[in-house]
Amino acid sequence: MLLQGVEVEKAWKELWNELHHQNDVDTASYAAVPALLHIHELRGVPDYNTYALVTTIELARQNGRNPDLPGNLRAAYEAAWQRLVDIGLRELRVANTEPLVSCIIAVLAIAKGQRDLGWFAANYDESERREILERAEVI
């Protein structure tokens, strides 16, 4: 459906529901990451859903409650993450919506070992981040 551009929102909703639930993921989620990247590349459309879902899967993978990344999926998963970083660097130049910019930044932060920064970028919009800063009396 994504590749054909048919009922794209419905397809993303189903992927989100099947690959992630309340911070829980499984090995199927890890196996889906390379496929998500492949579809993203073939579509050629900067879509925040790819960045957001892959980020969500990675953050859930690291939370200590979900299964470890199986050895037989590691190489493809890590290669997909590197491709997403490369694509994100390119697409950031043309990104023009807050969700897309935030999710690309989340991917870049996580890839550079800045997990918490990635979490904030992925899970709060600009108004929520501003509110946090105002409450902290930073701005």
C-alpha angles and dihedrals in degrees: 000000000000094000092049093045090235119142090343094172091051091050092051092047090054092047091050091049095047100041101040136027124172094330092315122124134164137203089278087064090054091047090052095058096079090046091050090052092048091052091046091054094046093048092051090205121124100237121179090207092072092052094041097048095044090047091049091050092049094047090048090048089057098046095089095238099083131070120278118256104269116240093238090059099041100090095047092043093050092045090051090051091052091049090050090053091050092047091045092054089053096043094046087072091064100029109125106169127078096234093051094047092046094049094047089051089049091055092047093048094049092047089054093051095260096126097160093049088049091050092052092046092050099041106038129055122218095269091052092048090050090051091052091050092047091051089050087050091235094127 
